[in-house]
Amino acid sequence: MEAFFGNWKLVSSENFEEYMRAKGFVEEEVEVGNIVTPVTSIYQDGEKVVIKLKTSISSSENSFVLGEEFDDNMISKPTRSVVNLEGGKLVQTWKWDDKTSILTREIQDGKMILTLSYDDTVAVRTYEKISEAD
């Protein structure tokens, strides 16, 4: 788990626009989501894991216990999530309106790879560790 702790800046993104469209985001949200460069901070706070997402236009934060469902406020839709550590990967299941999306974070060659899956659409976002979140 400790390998995920720190600040991570987006350095590349593949198929993210298509992923957002598949999930039902309006075109304005897709355009904004594709141009911002988020910094994700992950750390431990007692028994909880905290994930903060910061962009030039917004920020959000989730605090949760691994394996326990929680209200996720990272996107504009009311969403329930659960995050598990599976084989060295952080696997998050998002649920809303009878729909499900899977987000898998893993560390490869010192980078954090975020794979987002919804139905048949898959996006991959690559993050590099930075010293501090801006």
N, C-alpha and C positions, 0 to 999 in steps of 0.2 A: 504494500500500500504506500509506503514512504516514497517510492519512486515517482508517484504522481504529485507529491507535495511541491508547491512552488508556484511561480508565475509563468504562464505560457502565452506566447503571442502567435497569432495565426500567420503562417507564411505561405500556405498554398491551399487551394480549395478546388475540388473537382465535383461537378454535377450538383452543386448546392442549390442553384436556381431551380433545377428540375425537381429536387427534393422538396423545396418550399412550395412550389406549385402543386405537386402531388398531394401535399398535406392540406391544401386549400387556402394558402395565404393569398391575399389580394396582390395585384401586380406592384403596387407601391411598396408593400412590405418586402416583396421579392427583390426589387431594385435596391432598396436600402440594405437589406440583409446581405446582398452580394457585394456592396462597396465598402462596408465598414470592416475594420480590422480589429476583431475583439482580442482582449487579453483575458485569459481565464486563470483565476487563482484558486488553488486547491490546498486545503490545509485541515488539520485536526483541531477540534475545539472540544476537549474532554472526550466524551464517547461519540460525539458527532463529527461527521465530515462536513466541511463547508466548501461549496463551489460558488465562486463569484464570477460573473461575466460583466466586463466593462467595455463599452465602445465609446466613440466620440459623441454619441447622442443619447445613450442610456446605460443603465447598469441594473443588474439584478443579482439575487443571492438565494441560494438554497442551503439549508442546514438539515442534516438527516442522519439517521443511524442506518448502517448497512443492513439490508434485509427487511427494513420496515417501510411500509408505504407512507407517502407524505404528499401534501399539496405542493405541486411544482409551480413556481411563478416565473420560469425562464421565458415562456412564450405568452402571447396575449390570450390564449384559450385556457379555460379552466382545465387543469391537467392533474392527474394523479401519477406518481412515479414511485418506483422502487429501484434501488441500486444495490447490486451484489458484486463481490469480488470473486471472479471465476477464472481460475487458471492464470492469475496475474493480470487479468483484464478487469476494468470497471465496466460492468454491463448494466445499463439503465433502461428500464422499460417505461415508456410514456403511454398513458391511456387517457383517452377523451372521446366522448360521443361514440362509444363502441368501436373505436379505432385504436390501433397500437403502433408505436414506432420504437425501434430498438437503437440505442446509442451505445457504442462500444469504444471505450478509451483504452489504448495500450501504448506501452513505451517500446519504441524500436529505434536503435542507434541513437539514443539520447533525445529523440523527438517523441512528442505525444501525437498519436494518430487517432483521430476521432472518425469512426465510421457510423453514418446515420442511415438507417434502413426503414423504409415505409413501403408496404406492398412490394412492388417489383423495382422500386427506385432506391438507388444507393448513392450516397455522397461520401466523399472522403475529404477531411480537413486535417492539415498537418500544422502542428504548433512546435515552436522552438522555445526552450526555457530561457527566460530573461531574469535579470537580477531583481528588478522591482516592477510592480505595476505602476503605470503612469498615473 
